[in-house]
Amino acid sequence: MRFMVMVKADARSEAGQPVSAEVLAALEKYNEDLVNAGVLLAGEVLKPSSCGARVRFSGARRTVVDGPFPAARDLLAGFWLIDVKSLDEAIAWVGRIPCGPDSEAEVEVRPVVEVAASAPAPPGLPTSAPHRLRPADFGSAPPEPSVTS
């Protein structure tokens, strides 16, 4: 089963402050352990929300809102995508994520919806083979959205 492991942002990550050299080295070792165990599919650190944007949808209308965004606790600082046997195994891996001695962090673990290539997709979801989406899953290209800032 695939799980998205989402690291919540905090004031430090939103300010673009790097982690300590010790935590960085421990994170590199943790990532190596994930790779060596064959469970890591992807993982990235995200830039602060001030570098990003949100697109709000209302019918056919699209509105772009530039960052930064309030409430760091509702934002992501990074993620891993892992493939393990169960939620318990995913939580065990999450429990090994290095964290500085004076740090507090929150990590959310959620399973990815798995759709077999031969099975119909659940209502409202595109059909997807594991680890890739096919353009045919979405039918014809959608019309160009009108985006306003």
C-alpha positions, 0 to 999 in steps of 0.5 A: 500500500502506498502512503503519503507522509506529510510533514506539517510546516512551522514558523521555521520552515515558513521562514525558509530556515534550514534544519541543523547540520545534525538533523540534516545528516540524520534525515539523509541517513533516514532517506537512505534507510527508506531507499535500502528497504525499498519503500521510498517512492518519492520525497521532497522538501517544499519551499515556504508558502511565500514562494507559491500560490493557490488556485481557487475554483468556483465553477469555471472561474479560477482565482490565483492567490499568491503566498504566503498563507496564514496558519503554518500548521495547515501547510506542508513543509515536505513529504515522502511517498512510501510503499509498505504493507500496512498503516502500522508499518507506515507509522513505524517508519514515521516514528523513525523520522529524525527531529531536533531535541528542541523541535516539535513537529507534526506528521500526517500519514494517509493511504493513497487510493489504490485503483487496479488497472483492470478495475473501474475507478471509484466515482469521482476519481480518474483511473490510474495505474500505480505510480502514473496517470495516463492522459486518456484517464481524463478524457479530452483536454479541459478548456483553458481556465480563466485565471484572475489574480 
